[in-house]
Amino acid sequence: MTAKLDFFAAAPSLMMDWQRAALAISSSLEPSLGELVKIRASQINGCASCLNTHTARARENGETEQRIYLLPAWWEAHCYTDRERAALGWTEALTRLSEGHSHEDAYEALKVEFTEEEQVKLTLMINVVNGYNRIAIGFGGLTGPTATRSGTKAT
């Protein structure tokens, strides 16, 4: 994807504030859960750049290939904990909110596994990754730690 504009150069102060908030929110819950949530939202949104970043980070943090590969069908895979399943269900519900589906079942599962404070933290994390997906897709050029190139291996 070719960058349409350098959003950090265009609005440096706001982008730095956004990035600081994103880092604070991301560090508020366990890293493995955060990466699964970011990967799943990025899959739903079709954000190659964010998928590239978060699958690499998940692997660096010890996530297995199996669990990364099974995320598109997490509800049928038995390798996720109840807490992860609740987070992934909430991620799906909020990321697909505009599709008109009810999020009540997802919220009921969320309440069982997450405190009210954690529910807010997770919801903020989902909003941040959805925001980054839109920035990356909208403006292009946002790349992760292992940027891809057509016909070549990532460096």
Backbone as a chain_set.jsonl record, in Angstrom:
{"seq": "MTAKLDFFAAAPSLMMDWQRAALAISSSLEPSLGELVKIRASQINGCASCLNTHTARARENGETEQRIYLLPAWWEAHCYTDRERAALGWTEALTRLSEGHSHEDAYEALKVEFTEEEQVKLTLMINVVNGYNRIAIGFGGLTGPTATRSGTKAT", "coords": {"N": [[0.851, -1.173, 0.0], [0.614, 2.153, -0.855], [1.557, 5.135, 0.709], [-0.697, 7.778, 1.239], [-0.585, 10.103, 2.583], [1.56, 11.501, 5.078], [0.6, 11.035, 8.103], [1.63, 11.525, 10.648], [3.37, 13.634, 10.191], [1.576, 15.503, 9.225], [-0.17, 16.078, 11.339], [1.328, 16.28, 13.898], [1.293, 16.703, 16.764], [-1.292, 15.879, 17.635], [-1.252, 13.216, 16.678], [0.836, 12.165, 18.176], [-0.267, 12.381, 20.73], [-2.428, 10.631, 20.389], [-0.992, 8.261, 19.942], [0.356, 7.979, 22.418], [-1.848, 7.642, 24.141], [-2.872, 5.275, 23.044], [-0.79, 3.472, 23.626], [-0.83, 3.521, 26.433], [-3.389, 2.493, 26.911], [-3.16, -0.028, 25.69], [-1.316, -1.24, 27.364], [-2.78, -1.695, 29.609], [-4.109, -4.091, 29.946], [-3.523, -7.669, 29.857], [-0.787, -8.511, 27.729], [-0.936, -10.666, 25.802], [-3.682, -11.096, 25.435], [-4.406, -8.58, 24.471], [-3.073, -8.492, 21.964], [-4.388, -10.575, 20.594], [-6.966, -9.493, 20.411], [-6.43, -7.182, 18.893], [-5.509, -8.332, 16.522], [-7.815, -9.749, 15.709], [-9.76, -7.695, 15.348], [-8.474, -6.298, 13.303], [-8.477, -8.237, 11.307], [-11.227, -8.396, 10.75], [-11.65, -5.803, 9.801], [-10.01, -5.78, 7.621], [-7.348, -4.845, 7.554], [-4.301, -4.899, 6.432], [-1.804, -3.847, 7.176], [-1.995, -3.477, 9.989], [-2.54, -6.096, 10.741], [-0.137, -7.273, 10.006], [1.613, -6.021, 11.81], [0.524, -6.77, 14.378], [0.359, -9.587, 14.384], [3.042, -10.216, 14.228], [3.961, -9.073, 16.644], [2.484, -10.616, 18.448], [3.604, -13.162, 18.04], [6.231, -12.601, 18.878], [5.724, -12.3, 21.571], [5.253, -14.872, 22.31], [2.958, -16.123, 21.334], [1.152, -18.79, 19.783], [1.322, -20.252, 16.499], [-0.925, -21.739, 15.786], [-3.045, -20.629, 17.343], [-3.103, -18.054, 16.323], [-3.755, -18.574, 13.634], [-6.301, -19.683, 13.949], [-7.964, -17.64, 14.766], [-9.933, -16.383, 12.997], [-12.046, -18.14, 13.3], [-12.605, -18.3, 16.013], [-14.698, -18.895, 17.835], [-15.274, -21.529, 17.422], [-12.979, -22.857, 17.988], [-11.099, -24.59, 20.41], [-8.951, -23.682, 21.796], [-8.798, -21.286, 23.12], [-9.131, -19.348, 26.088], [-11.874, -18.883, 28.419], [-11.96, -16.21, 29.133], [-10.529, -15.011, 27.006], [-12.263, -15.69, 24.925], [-14.534, -14.25, 25.639], [-13.515, -11.667, 25.351], [-12.887, -11.65, 22.619], [-15.423, -12.036, 21.522], [-16.64, -9.637, 22.335], [-15.02, -7.874, 20.95], [-15.685, -8.544, 18.293], [-18.417, -7.832, 18.342], [-18.367, -5.026, 18.819], [-16.723, -4.111, 16.734], [-18.196, -4.788, 14.538], [-20.454, -3.268, 14.834], [-21.862, -1.451, 13.201], [-23.148, -3.125, 11.469], [-25.526, -3.822, 12.488], [-26.047, -5.898, 14.284], [-27.015, -7.398, 17.391], [-25.4, -6.71, 20.451], [-25.751, -7.728, 22.91], [-25.534, -10.455, 23.876], [-22.784, -10.809, 23.702], [-21.984, -8.893, 25.525], [-23.005, -9.929, 27.913], [-21.393, -12.227, 28.237], [-18.957, -10.938, 28.495], [-19.225, -9.57, 30.947], [-19.039, -11.641, 32.775], [-16.377, -12.424, 32.746], [-14.759, -10.146, 32.996], [-13.911, -7.38, 35.059], [-15.68, -4.321, 35.834], [-13.949, -2.152, 35.407], [-12.008, -3.392, 33.777], [-13.625, -3.965, 31.599], [-14.04, -1.432, 30.522], [-11.38, -0.777, 29.875], [-10.807, -2.773, 27.942], [-12.732, -2.12, 26.005], [-11.852, 0.422, 25.254], [-9.395, -0.363, 24.16], [-10.259, -1.849, 21.94], [-11.491, 0.191, 20.515], [-9.26, 1.791, 19.948], [-7.69, 0.095, 18.267], [-9.475, -0.249, 16.147], [-9.575, 2.403, 15.313], [-6.872, 2.825, 14.517], [-6.851, 0.97, 12.416], [-8.516, 2.277, 10.601], [-7.094, 4.616, 10.099], [-4.752, 3.54, 8.96], [-5.776, 2.145, 6.713], [-7.184, 4.199, 5.451], [-5.256, 6.265, 4.922], [-3.067, 4.827, 4.136], [0.172, 3.18, 3.99], [1.049, 2.826, 6.666], [3.114, 0.802, 8.385], [4.204, -2.272, 9.873], [6.423, -4.036, 12.196], [7.57, -5.965, 10.556], [7.599, -5.27, 7.678], [5.9, -5.851, 4.608], [6.721, -6.762, 1.272], [6.021, -6.893, -2.138], [6.755, -9.912, -3.648], [9.123, -10.232, -2.228], [10.926, -11.24, 0.715], [9.988, -10.403, 4.066], [11.723, -7.949, 5.984]], "CA": [[0.0, 0.0, 0.0], [1.364, 3.397, -0.952], [1.038, 6.166, 1.612], [-1.332, 8.936, 0.617], [-0.058, 11.239, 3.316], [2.247, 11.176, 6.323], [-0.288, 11.609, 9.112], [2.425, 12.029, 11.771], [3.878, 14.951, 9.783], [0.448, 16.409, 9.009], [-0.76, 16.455, 12.635], [2.249, 15.62, 14.828], [0.896, 16.777, 18.167], [-2.444, 15.001, 17.844], [-0.86, 11.831, 16.454], [1.632, 11.745, 19.337], [-1.241, 12.186, 21.81], [-3.135, 9.395, 20.045], [-0.074, 7.143, 20.153], [0.555, 7.836, 23.87], [-3.074, 7.059, 24.679], [-2.938, 3.889, 22.566], [0.181, 2.68, 24.396], [-1.336, 3.404, 27.809], [-4.548, 1.59, 26.88], [-2.67, -1.365, 25.367], [-0.593, -1.811, 28.505], [-3.678, -1.809, 30.754], [-4.548, -5.484, 30.037], [-2.434, -8.595, 29.541], [-0.345, -8.35, 26.334], [-1.404, -11.718, 24.888], [-5.083, -10.799, 25.149], [-4.423, -7.381, 23.64], [-2.687, -8.802, 20.588], [-5.476, -11.34, 19.972], [-8.037, -8.528, 20.12], [-5.985, -6.323, 17.788], [-5.486, -9.147, 15.309], [-9.187, -10.057, 15.276], [-10.379, -6.479, 14.796], [-7.804, -5.994, 12.039], [-8.991, -9.195, 10.328], [-12.581, -7.976, 10.378], [-11.553, -4.553, 9.048], [-9.182, -5.971, 6.432], [-6.183, -3.961, 7.622], [-3.085, -5.691, 6.265], [-0.716, -3.25, 7.934], [-2.163, -3.783, 11.412], [-2.365, -7.547, 10.868], [1.298, -7.494, 9.926], [2.188, -5.575, 13.074], [0.069, -7.469, 15.578], [0.736, -10.998, 14.358], [4.468, -10.252, 14.573], [4.072, -8.826, 18.093], [1.948, -11.783, 19.156], [4.642, -14.203, 17.984], [7.331, -12.171, 19.747], [5.284, -12.509, 22.949], [5.066, -16.299, 22.55], [1.696, -16.664, 20.821], [1.368, -19.901, 18.861], [0.792, -20.129, 15.145], [-2.268, -22.318, 15.774], [-4.016, -19.679, 17.881], [-3.199, -16.943, 15.369], [-4.47, -19.06, 12.456], [-7.686, -20.016, 14.268], [-8.738, -16.461, 15.168], [-11.15, -16.13, 12.221], [-13.096, -19.065, 13.752], [-12.312, -18.451, 17.446], [-15.844, -19.439, 18.567], [-15.282, -22.973, 17.239], [-11.684, -23.393, 18.401], [-11.073, -24.834, 21.854], [-7.644, -23.286, 22.334], [-8.896, -19.974, 23.771], [-9.728, -19.376, 27.412], [-13.173, -18.218, 28.499], [-11.68, -14.765, 29.148], [-10.202, -14.623, 25.629], [-13.477, -15.825, 24.12], [-15.384, -13.099, 25.958], [-12.888, -10.487, 24.74], [-13.034, -11.751, 21.165], [-16.836, -11.79, 21.234], [-16.869, -8.201, 22.5], [-14.322, -7.254, 19.822], [-16.535, -8.748, 17.114], [-19.66, -7.059, 18.481], [-18.112, -3.588, 18.657], [-16.146, -3.85, 15.412], [-19.283, -4.978, 13.565], [-21.607, -2.538, 15.35], [-22.628, -0.829, 12.113], [-23.884, -4.156, 10.729], [-26.846, -3.922, 13.088], [-26.223, -7.061, 15.142], [-27.095, -7.13, 18.824], [-24.174, -6.991, 21.194], [-26.157, -8.106, 24.267], [-24.937, -11.737, 24.265], [-21.353, -10.573, 23.9], [-21.808, -8.15, 26.776], [-23.257, -10.848, 29.03], [-20.176, -13.027, 28.394], [-17.909, -10.022, 28.95], [-19.439, -9.283, 32.369], [-18.63, -12.802, 33.566], [-14.917, -12.577, 32.734], [-14.049, -8.883, 33.164], [-14.447, -6.392, 35.991], [-16.157, -3.126, 35.124], [-12.776, -1.4, 34.951], [-11.433, -4.111, 32.641], [-14.537, -3.8, 30.466], [-13.729, -0.119, 29.928], [-10.047, -0.884, 29.271], [-10.93, -3.568, 26.722], [-13.497, -1.347, 25.032], [-10.935, 1.446, 24.747], [-8.42, -1.036, 23.297], [-10.955, -2.164, 20.689], [-11.662, 1.456, 19.796], [-7.952, 2.22, 19.448], [-7.275, -0.699, 17.106], [-10.36, 0.117, 15.037], [-9.103, 3.709, 14.848], [-5.638, 2.63, 13.746], [-7.22, 0.316, 11.154], [-9.071, 3.287, 9.7], [-5.989, 5.501, 9.706], [-3.871, 2.793, 8.061], [-6.465, 1.881, 5.452], [-7.537, 5.475, 4.831], [-4.1, 7.009, 4.42], [-2.063, 3.907, 3.621], [1.565, 3.366, 4.335], [1.403, 2.458, 8.029], [3.665, -0.552, 8.328], [4.612, -2.838, 11.15], [7.828, -4.39, 12.402], [8.055, -6.81, 9.469], [6.905, -4.755, 6.5], [5.865, -6.783, 3.481], [6.989, -6.221, -0.061], [5.614, -7.819, -3.175], [7.809, -10.732, -4.237], [10.32, -10.34, -1.405], [10.7, -11.589, 2.106], [9.977, -9.281, 5.021], [13.014, -7.721, 6.633]], "C": [[0.895, 1.233, 0.0], [0.718, 4.45, -0.06], [0.465, 7.323, 0.814], [-0.867, 10.218, 1.292], [0.61, 10.743, 4.582], [1.457, 11.83, 7.452], [0.447, 12.09, 10.345], [3.004, 13.403, 11.444], [2.739, 15.965, 9.66], [-0.153, 16.921, 10.319], [0.078, 15.843, 13.76], [1.801, 15.616, 16.284], [-0.27, 15.832, 18.466], [-2.079, 13.527, 17.661], [-0.005, 11.313, 17.614], [0.72, 11.526, 20.544], [-2.002, 10.877, 21.614], [-2.262, 8.185, 20.358], [0.186, 6.912, 21.647], [-0.67, 7.194, 24.518], [-3.182, 5.586, 24.284], [-1.991, 2.996, 23.357], [-0.286, 2.481, 25.832], [-2.496, 2.411, 27.866], [-4.086, 0.161, 26.635], [-1.978, -2.025, 26.546], [-1.494, -2.028, 29.717], [-4.232, -3.224, 30.948], [-3.388, -6.386, 29.62], [-2.094, -8.547, 28.047], [-0.883, -9.415, 25.384], [-2.857, -11.492, 24.488], [-5.182, -9.604, 24.208], [-4.086, -7.673, 22.19], [-3.76, -9.623, 19.886], [-6.618, -10.421, 19.551], [-7.657, -7.667, 18.915], [-5.947, -7.086, 16.468], [-6.911, -9.365, 14.805], [-9.884, -8.838, 14.69], [-9.781, -6.148, 13.432], [-8.208, -6.974, 10.942], [-10.357, -8.755, 9.824], [-12.528, -6.747, 9.471], [-10.713, -4.673, 7.783], [-7.959, -5.079, 6.403], [-4.892, -4.779, 7.603], [-1.936, -5.153, 7.113], [-0.804, -3.603, 9.413], [-2.065, -5.283, 11.666], [-0.885, -7.9, 10.876], [1.959, -7.156, 11.264], [1.81, -6.496, 14.224], [0.31, -8.963, 15.558], [2.217, -11.139, 14.702], [4.665, -10.038, 16.078], [3.565, -10.01, 18.902], [2.977, -12.907, 19.178], [5.813, -13.853, 18.89], [7.009, -12.402, 21.218], [4.937, -13.966, 23.237], [3.753, -16.89, 22.073], [1.987, -17.753, 19.806], [0.753, -19.609, 17.49], [-0.644, -20.639, 15.099], [-3.31, -21.301, 16.234], [-4.167, -18.461, 16.972], [-4.034, -17.381, 14.154], [-5.95, -19.304, 12.727], [-8.543, -18.816, 14.651], [-9.969, -16.189, 14.308], [-12.324, -17.038, 12.602], [-12.948, -19.326, 15.256], [-13.44, -19.124, 18.215], [-15.94, -20.951, 18.442], [-13.998, -23.638, 17.721], [-11.634, -23.498, 19.929], [-9.771, -24.382, 22.523], [-7.649, -21.921, 23.021], [-9.58, -20.121, 25.123], [-11.1, -18.695, 27.37], [-12.998, -16.698, 28.482], [-11.364, -14.271, 27.738], [-11.435, -14.681, 24.742], [-14.42, -14.648, 24.372], [-14.831, -11.832, 25.31], [-13.047, -10.498, 23.228], [-14.485, -11.533, 20.744], [-17.179, -10.314, 21.32], [-16.208, -7.426, 21.356], [-15.164, -7.36, 18.559], [-17.771, -7.85, 17.18], [-19.416, -5.573, 18.233], [-17.564, -3.251, 17.276], [-17.211, -3.95, 14.326], [-20.556, -4.215, 13.954], [-22.479, -1.961, 14.236], [-23.418, -1.834, 11.294], [-25.246, -4.448, 11.358], [-27.089, -5.132, 13.962], [-26.299, -6.628, 16.605], [-25.768, -7.482, 19.487], [-24.479, -7.483, 22.613], [-25.542, -9.429, 24.73], [-23.445, -11.578, 24.538], [-21.1, -9.831, 25.207], [-22.041, -9.035, 27.996], [-22.026, -11.719, 29.293], [-19.035, -12.171, 28.941], [-18.01, -9.783, 30.46], [-18.979, -10.423, 33.27], [-17.116, -12.835, 33.754], [-14.131, -11.308, 33.077], [-14.724, -8.015, 34.22], [-14.952, -5.199, 35.187], [-14.99, -2.295, 34.608], [-12.137, -2.067, 33.745], [-12.321, -4.012, 31.399], [-14.265, -2.481, 29.746], [-12.384, -0.179, 29.225], [-10.104, -1.647, 27.945], [-11.67, -2.804, 25.632], [-12.646, -0.231, 24.44], [-9.915, 0.825, 23.803], [-9.033, -1.364, 21.938], [-11.147, -0.896, 19.855], [-10.346, 1.953, 19.211], [-7.555, 1.422, 18.212], [-8.177, -0.42, 15.913], [-9.964, 1.477, 14.461], [-7.839, 3.597, 14.021], [-5.922, 1.933, 12.426], [-7.699, 1.35, 10.146], [-8.011, 4.279, 9.23], [-5.118, 4.795, 8.675], [-4.519, 2.545, 6.71], [-6.744, 3.194, 4.717], [-6.361, 6.191, 4.191], [-3.011, 6.117, 3.85], [-0.69, 4.153, 4.214], [1.971, 3.059, 5.758], [1.888, 1.022, 7.992], [4.148, -0.98, 9.693], [6.07, -3.221, 11.181], [8.397, -5.278, 11.315], [7.32, -6.441, 8.191], [6.998, -5.73, 5.344], [6.139, -6.033, 2.18], [6.61, -7.283, -1.072], [6.818, -8.566, -3.715], [9.076, -10.829, -3.402], [9.942, -10.749, -0.003], [10.732, -10.352, 2.977], [11.344, -9.166, 5.676], [12.855, -7.421, 8.087]], "O": [[1.835, 1.321, 0.79], [-0.499, 4.635, -0.069], [1.062, 7.785, -0.159], [-0.768, 11.273, 0.665], [0.262, 9.682, 5.1], [1.616, 13.019, 7.728], [-0.047, 12.979, 11.038], [3.116, 14.249, 12.33], [2.919, 17.146, 9.958], [-0.593, 18.068, 10.395], [-0.407, 14.983, 14.494], [1.928, 14.595, 16.961], [-0.232, 15.078, 19.438], [-2.553, 12.679, 18.417], [-0.115, 10.146, 17.99], [0.921, 10.577, 21.302], [-2.194, 10.113, 22.559], [-2.719, 7.212, 20.956], [0.232, 5.765, 22.092], [-0.534, 6.299, 25.352], [-3.544, 4.747, 25.109], [-2.356, 1.877, 23.719], [-0.149, 1.39, 26.385], [-2.565, 1.585, 28.776], [-4.559, -0.765, 27.294], [-2.049, -3.244, 26.706], [-1.024, -2.498, 30.753], [-4.772, -3.527, 32.012], [-2.386, -5.908, 29.089], [-2.989, -8.542, 27.202], [-1.254, -9.089, 24.257], [-3.219, -11.679, 23.327], [-5.96, -9.623, 23.255], [-4.741, -7.159, 21.283], [-4.025, -9.402, 18.704], [-7.167, -10.563, 18.459], [-8.475, -7.451, 18.02], [-6.31, -6.549, 15.422], [-7.187, -9.189, 13.619], [-10.531, -8.936, 13.647], [-10.502, -5.76, 12.512], [-8.277, -6.595, 9.773], [-10.611, -8.744, 8.619], [-13.269, -6.658, 8.492], [-10.705, -3.759, 6.958], [-7.567, -4.603, 5.337], [-4.452, -5.287, 8.634], [-1.18, -5.927, 7.701], [0.194, -3.985, 10.024], [-1.555, -5.698, 12.707], [-0.441, -8.732, 11.668], [2.769, -7.927, 11.777], [2.68, -6.952, 14.966], [0.456, -9.567, 16.621], [2.604, -12.081, 15.394], [5.45, -10.746, 16.708], [4.152, -10.366, 19.924], [3.198, -13.532, 20.216], [6.333, -14.719, 19.595], [7.904, -12.667, 22.021], [4.386, -14.27, 24.295], [3.456, -18.046, 22.373], [2.955, -17.659, 19.051], [-0.193, -18.834, 17.356], [-1.492, -20.035, 14.442], [-4.342, -21.132, 15.585], [-5.257, -17.9, 16.869], [-4.913, -16.646, 13.704], [-6.773, -19.146, 11.825], [-9.749, -18.97, 14.844], [-10.992, -15.785, 14.861], [-13.469, -16.74, 12.265], [-13.145, -20.452, 15.713], [-13.17, -19.861, 19.163], [-16.605, -21.599, 19.251], [-13.945, -24.861, 17.847], [-12.078, -22.596, 20.639], [-9.535, -24.68, 23.694], [-6.599, -21.453, 23.461], [-10.5, -20.925, 25.279], [-11.436, -18.016, 26.4], [-13.802, -15.985, 27.881], [-11.871, -13.231, 27.318], [-11.629, -13.809, 23.895], [-15.028, -14.117, 23.442], [-15.59, -11.019, 24.781], [-13.314, -9.458, 22.624], [-14.744, -10.91, 19.715], [-17.917, -9.792, 20.484], [-16.764, -6.448, 20.856], [-15.336, -6.377, 17.838], [-18.126, -7.192, 16.202], [-20.181, -4.932, 17.511], [-17.907, -2.213, 16.711], [-17.127, -3.265, 13.306], [-21.631, -4.512, 13.431], [-23.706, -1.987, 14.332], [-24.274, -1.442, 10.501], [-26.027, -5.232, 10.819], [-28.23, -5.382, 14.353], [-25.717, -5.616, 16.998], [-25.108, -8.448, 19.106], [-23.566, -7.637, 23.425], [-25.075, -9.519, 25.865], [-22.915, -12.148, 25.492], [-20.125, -10.103, 25.908], [-21.345, -8.901, 29.003], [-21.655, -11.928, 30.448], [-18.24, -12.637, 29.758], [-17.0, -9.793, 31.164], [-18.572, -10.189, 34.408], [-16.631, -13.233, 34.813], [-12.951, -11.392, 33.415], [-15.951, -7.925, 34.273], [-14.675, -5.088, 33.992], [-15.04, -1.787, 33.488], [-11.764, -1.388, 32.789], [-11.818, -3.978, 30.276], [-14.26, -2.423, 28.517], [-12.25, 0.31, 28.103], [-9.521, -1.219, 26.949], [-11.275, -2.84, 24.467], [-12.719, 0.029, 23.239], [-9.596, 1.405, 22.765], [-8.393, -1.176, 20.903], [-10.982, -0.915, 18.636], [-10.321, 2.478, 18.098], [-7.129, 2.002, 17.213], [-7.698, -0.36, 14.781], [-10.015, 1.673, 13.247], [-7.735, 4.196, 12.95], [-5.304, 2.262, 11.414], [-7.327, 1.302, 8.974], [-8.039, 4.725, 8.084], [-4.78, 5.371, 7.641], [-3.879, 2.716, 5.672], [-6.561, 3.283, 3.503], [-6.452, 6.665, 3.058], [-2.121, 6.6, 3.15], [-0.428, 5.176, 4.846], [3.169, 3.033, 6.041], [1.141, 0.123, 7.606], [4.458, -0.156, 10.553], [6.859, -2.808, 10.332], [9.617, -5.339, 11.165], [6.511, -7.219, 7.686], [8.035, -6.356, 5.123], [5.83, -4.852, 2.029], [6.869, -8.466, -0.852], [7.782, -7.958, -4.18], [10.034, -11.466, -3.84], [8.791, -10.622, 0.413], [11.415, -9.375, 2.668], [12.031, -10.164, 5.892], [13.846, -7.204, 8.784]]}, "num_chains": 1, "name": "protein.A"}
